[in-house]
Every structure is written in C-alpha cells, then in structure tokens.
C-alpha cells in the first residue's frame, strides 16, 4: 500500500434502522464520536436521519449489542472503548473497511486467521465428507476460471475458506467467516494476484489445501493454509507477522 489507509467499497444496509446503525457505527470507528462521548439526544438524531423514534431506538440497540455503545440512566447513550467492541461482528468489520484500514489492521486480521484457520483445515482433513470435498473442488475451479481481480474470484476464495470451516465440523470455526471475508476483501482490493506467477502461486496454495483435506492429511492441510495466508501477507504488505510463531512453514 502506498498510502496510510485503504477504503473498501461500502455494503449497503437493507433497512432504515440498519442504515442508521451503520452511519453511527462508522462515525464511532472513524473517531467522530470519541470514547466516552455522549451521542446527541433522540430529537436531534431523528431529525438528522429523518427517521422515527422507534427506528432510532432499534439502531441504538443494534450498536449496544455490538459493543460500540452503552446506555446509562440519567446520562444517555455513550460510546464505549475500542476494547469492548465485538471485532468478530461482520458489520463492525465491514464498517472498519468503509472507514479505511492500514497495514496494522491487515496484520491483525492475518494474526487471528493464523490462530484459527490452520487448525480448522487440519480438522477438516479428519472430518470431511464427500460433499465437503466436492464443494472445495468447486471453489478451486471457480478461482481457476475467473480473472484474479474479479468479484467472482474473491467470492470463490471466500467460499473455499468457508467450506473448509464447514468441513471441520466445528460451528465455532464457521463463526469467524466475517473475519475471513474482511481479510480477503481487503487483500484483493489492496493487491489482487493479477501477475501470472502470483496468480499461480495463490491457486497452488489453495489446491494444496483442498488436496490435503481430500486425502485426510491434517498436518499438510494446516501447513498449506498457513502458507496461503502468509503469501497474502507478503503480497499486500501488511504489518509483519513472524513466521517463527507458527508451526507450519510459510515459504512458497
């Protein structure tokens, strides 16, 4: 990345209360409402957004549930500290992308993926079904068929990682798909693997993941997943993550 922040195109909300929650959430993440700040009163917010009081209250409830706000009697609605935010929440992650992310944020995403996805791949190798294998191979074929800088390629990559999580048989592994989606969306916007050699490297890592899972080779599946994540780290120049911290080798 050449600049400090990269902004990922926004996803549109599907209802009035979701759109209001998104707008306030982005303002909080961007720092326009600082930690400990009190939000304006209901009358000002309903007028500003052009919504009813019930819609506003539903939006506030959404943000409270995500850890961004708290409501206090005789105080009002107050912004919580960043350490209280639910960073696994898909909307919170998406709003970070809308605001703009830096190398440190990309590195943080990579670290949580490295903590979870290699183990997920190992479990998938031990528990996968024929249907899981078929889905993994379908995802690889999508990636091979589609241009590297296309939405279809990114969707195929995301579908593959979700299929690995499903094959693990552990519902907690599946619950981190928002983190994976945010990481992949950011990675491909920052630097899609359009160079033929880079594209082939990406495809080879993912093929190794699928082959190892299909063959029941747990250690190899974990190593391939680690390698795929580290290749992405090197490609988009995220904050340095030390390979020595992880069991599997990450060199191409």
C-alpha positions as CSV (number, residue, x, y, z in Angstrom):
1,X,0.0,0.0,0.0
2,X,1.3,3.4,-0.9
3,X,-1.0,5.5,1.4
4,X,-1.8,5.1,5.0
5,X,-5.4,3.9,4.6
6,X,-7.2,1.8,2.1
7,X,-11.0,2.2,1.9
8,X,-13.1,-0.8,0.8
9,X,-16.3,0.0,-1.1
10,X,-19.3,0.0,1.3
11,X,-22.0,-2.5,1.5
12,X,-25.5,-1.0,1.6
13,X,-27.7,-1.7,4.6
14,X,-31.1,-3.3,4.0
15,X,-33.4,-1.3,6.3
16,X,-33.8,2.1,7.8
17,X,-32.6,1.1,11.2
18,X,-29.6,-0.8,9.8
19,X,-28.6,2.2,7.7
20,X,-28.8,4.5,10.8
21,X,-26.8,1.9,12.8
22,X,-24.2,1.8,10.0
23,X,-23.9,5.6,9.8
24,X,-23.4,6.0,13.6
25,X,-21.1,3.0,13.8
26,X,-18.9,4.4,11.1
27,X,-18.8,7.7,12.9
28,X,-17.7,5.9,16.1
29,X,-15.0,3.9,14.3
30,X,-13.7,6.9,12.5
31,X,-13.4,8.8,15.8
32,X,-16.0,11.4,15.1
33,X,-17.6,10.2,18.3
34,X,-14.8,9.6,20.7
35,X,-14.6,7.1,23.5
36,X,-16.8,8.2,26.4
37,X,-18.6,10.8,24.3
38,X,-22.3,11.1,24.6
39,X,-24.5,10.8,21.5
40,X,-26.8,13.7,20.7
41,X,-30.4,13.3,22.0
42,X,-33.2,11.4,20.3
43,X,-34.8,14.6,18.9
44,X,-31.6,15.7,17.2
45,X,-30.8,12.2,15.8
46,X,-34.3,11.5,14.5
47,X,-34.3,14.9,12.7
48,X,-30.8,14.4,11.3
49,X,-31.5,10.9,9.9
50,X,-35.1,11.6,9.0
51,X,-36.4,8.6,10.8
52,X,-38.9,7.8,13.6
53,X,-38.0,7.4,17.2
54,X,-38.6,3.6,17.1
55,X,-36.2,3.2,14.2
56,X,-33.6,5.2,16.0
57,X,-34.0,3.1,19.2
58,X,-33.7,-0.1,17.2
59,X,-30.5,1.3,15.7
60,X,-29.1,2.1,19.1
61,X,-30.0,-1.4,20.4
62,X,-28.0,-2.8,17.5
63,X,-24.9,-0.8,18.4
64,X,-25.2,-1.7,22.0
65,X,-25.3,-5.4,21.1
66,X,-22.2,-4.9,19.0
67,X,-20.4,-3.3,22.0
68,X,-20.0,0.2,20.5
69,X,-22.5,1.9,22.7
70,X,-23.9,1.7,26.2
71,X,-27.0,3.4,27.6
72,X,-27.0,4.8,31.1
73,X,-29.8,6.2,33.1
74,X,-29.7,10.0,33.5
75,X,-26.6,10.0,31.3
76,X,-27.7,8.9,27.9
77,X,-26.1,6.9,25.2
78,X,-22.3,6.8,25.5
79,X,-19.5,5.5,23.2
80,X,-17.6,2.5,24.6
81,X,-13.9,2.0,24.4
82,X,-12.5,0.0,21.4
83,X,-11.6,-2.9,23.7
84,X,-15.3,-3.5,24.2
85,X,-16.2,-3.7,20.5
86,X,-17.2,-7.0,19.1
87,X,-14.5,-7.3,16.4
88,X,-15.8,-10.6,15.2
89,X,-19.1,-9.0,14.2
90,X,-19.5,-8.9,10.4
91,X,-20.9,-5.3,10.5
92,X,-18.2,-4.0,12.7
93,X,-15.5,-5.4,10.4
94,X,-17.3,-4.1,7.4
95,X,-17.5,-0.6,8.9
96,X,-13.8,-0.6,9.5
97,X,-13.3,-1.3,5.8
98,X,-15.6,1.5,5.0
99,X,-13.7,3.9,7.2
100,X,-10.3,2.8,5.9
101,X,-7.7,0.3,7.1
102,X,-4.0,0.4,7.4
103,X,-1.2,-2.2,7.4
104,X,-1.5,-2.8,11.1
105,X,-5.2,-3.7,10.7
106,X,-4.4,-6.1,7.9
107,X,-1.7,-7.6,10.1
108,X,-4.2,-8.0,12.9
109,X,-6.6,-9.8,10.6
110,X,-3.8,-12.1,9.4
111,X,-2.8,-13.0,13.0
112,X,-6.3,-14.1,14.0
113,X,-6.6,-16.1,10.8
114,X,-3.3,-17.8,11.5
115,X,-4.5,-18.6,15.0
116,X,-7.7,-20.3,13.7
117,X,-7.6,-21.4,10.1
118,X,-4.7,-23.9,10.0
119,X,-6.3,-25.8,12.9
120,X,-9.6,-25.6,11.0
121,X,-8.0,-27.1,7.9
122,X,-6.5,-29.9,10.0
123,X,-9.9,-30.8,11.5
124,X,-11.4,-30.6,8.0
125,X,-8.9,-33.2,6.8
126,X,-10.1,-35.6,9.6
127,X,-13.8,-35.0,9.3
128,X,-14.6,-34.0,5.7
129,X,-17.4,-35.7,3.8
130,X,-17.6,-36.4,0.1
131,X,-19.9,-33.4,-0.2
132,X,-17.3,-31.2,1.5
133,X,-14.6,-32.4,-0.9
134,X,-16.9,-31.7,-3.9
135,X,-17.6,-28.2,-2.6
136,X,-13.9,-27.4,-2.1
137,X,-13.0,-28.6,-5.6
138,X,-15.9,-26.5,-7.0
139,X,-14.4,-23.4,-5.3
140,X,-11.0,-24.0,-6.7
141,X,-12.4,-24.4,-10.2
142,X,-14.2,-21.0,-9.8
143,X,-10.9,-19.4,-8.8
144,X,-9.1,-21.0,-11.8
145,X,-11.9,-19.9,-14.2
146,X,-12.3,-16.3,-13.1
147,X,-10.0,-13.3,-13.5
148,X,-7.9,-12.6,-10.4
149,X,-9.2,-9.1,-10.0
150,X,-12.9,-10.0,-10.3
151,X,-15.6,-10.3,-7.6
152,X,-16.2,-13.8,-8.7
153,X,-12.6,-14.8,-7.9
154,X,-12.8,-13.2,-4.5
155,X,-16.2,-14.9,-3.9
156,X,-14.7,-18.3,-4.9
157,X,-11.8,-17.8,-2.5
158,X,-14.1,-16.8,0.4
159,X,-16.4,-19.8,-0.4
160,X,-13.4,-22.1,-0.2
161,X,-12.4,-20.9,3.2
162,X,-16.0,-21.2,4.4
163,X,-16.2,-24.7,3.0
164,X,-13.1,-25.6,5.0
165,X,-14.7,-24.3,8.2
166,X,-17.9,-26.2,7.4
167,X,-15.9,-29.4,6.8
168,X,-14.2,-29.0,10.2
169,X,-17.5,-29.9,11.8
170,X,-16.9,-27.2,14.5
171,X,-19.6,-24.5,14.5
172,X,-17.2,-22.1,16.3
173,X,-14.8,-22.3,13.3
174,X,-17.6,-21.3,11.0
175,X,-18.4,-18.2,13.1
176,X,-15.2,-16.4,12.1
177,X,-16.3,-16.1,8.5
178,X,-16.7,-12.4,8.9
179,X,-13.0,-12.1,9.8
180,X,-12.1,-14.1,6.7
181,X,-14.3,-12.1,4.5
182,X,-12.9,-8.8,5.7
183,X,-9.4,-10.0,5.3
184,X,-10.0,-11.3,1.7
185,X,-11.9,-8.3,0.6
186,X,-9.2,-6.0,1.9
187,X,-6.4,-8.2,0.5
188,X,-7.8,-8.3,-3.0
189,X,-8.6,-4.6,-3.1
190,X,-5.1,-3.7,-1.9
191,X,-3.3,-6.1,-4.3
192,X,-5.2,-8.7,-6.4
193,X,-2.9,-11.5,-7.7
194,X,-3.1,-10.4,-11.3
195,X,0.6,-11.2,-12.1
196,X,0.5,-14.6,-13.8
197,X,3.2,-16.0,-11.4
198,X,1.5,-14.6,-8.4
199,X,-1.9,-15.9,-9.5
200,X,-0.5,-19.4,-10.0
201,X,1.1,-19.3,-6.5
202,X,-2.3,-18.4,-5.0
203,X,-4.0,-21.1,-6.9
204,X,-1.3,-23.7,-5.9
205,X,-1.7,-22.9,-2.2
206,X,-5.4,-23.3,-2.4
207,X,-5.1,-26.5,-4.4
208,X,-2.7,-27.9,-1.8
209,X,-5.3,-27.1,0.9
210,X,-8.0,-29.0,-1.0
211,X,-5.8,-31.9,-1.9
212,X,-4.6,-32.4,1.7
213,X,-8.1,-32.2,3.1
214,X,-9.4,-34.6,0.5
215,X,-6.5,-37.1,1.3
216,X,-7.0,-36.8,5.1
217,X,-3.5,-35.3,5.6
218,X,-4.2,-33.0,8.6
219,X,-0.7,-31.6,9.1
220,X,-0.3,-30.9,5.4
221,X,-3.7,-29.1,5.3
222,X,-2.6,-26.9,8.2
223,X,0.7,-26.1,6.5
224,X,-0.9,-25.3,3.2
225,X,-3.4,-23.0,4.9
226,X,-0.6,-21.2,6.8
227,X,1.3,-20.8,3.5
228,X,-1.7,-19.3,1.8
229,X,-2.2,-16.8,4.5
230,X,1.5,-15.8,4.6
231,X,1.6,-15.4,0.9
232,X,-1.3,-12.9,1.2
233,X,0.6,-11.0,3.9
234,X,3.6,-10.7,1.7
235,X,1.6,-9.6,-1.3
236,X,-0.3,-6.7,0.3
237,X,2.5,-5.6,2.7
238,X,0.6,-6.0,6.0
239,X,2.4,-5.4,9.3
240,X,5.0,-8.1,9.8
241,X,3.8,-11.3,11.3
242,X,6.7,-13.5,12.5
243,X,6.5,-17.0,10.8
244,X,8.5,-18.4,13.8
245,X,5.4,-18.1,15.9
246,X,3.6,-20.7,13.8
247,X,4.2,-24.4,13.5
248,X,3.9,-24.8,9.7
249,X,6.3,-23.5,7.2
250,X,5.1,-20.5,5.2
251,X,7.6,-20.2,2.3
252,X,6.4,-20.7,-1.2
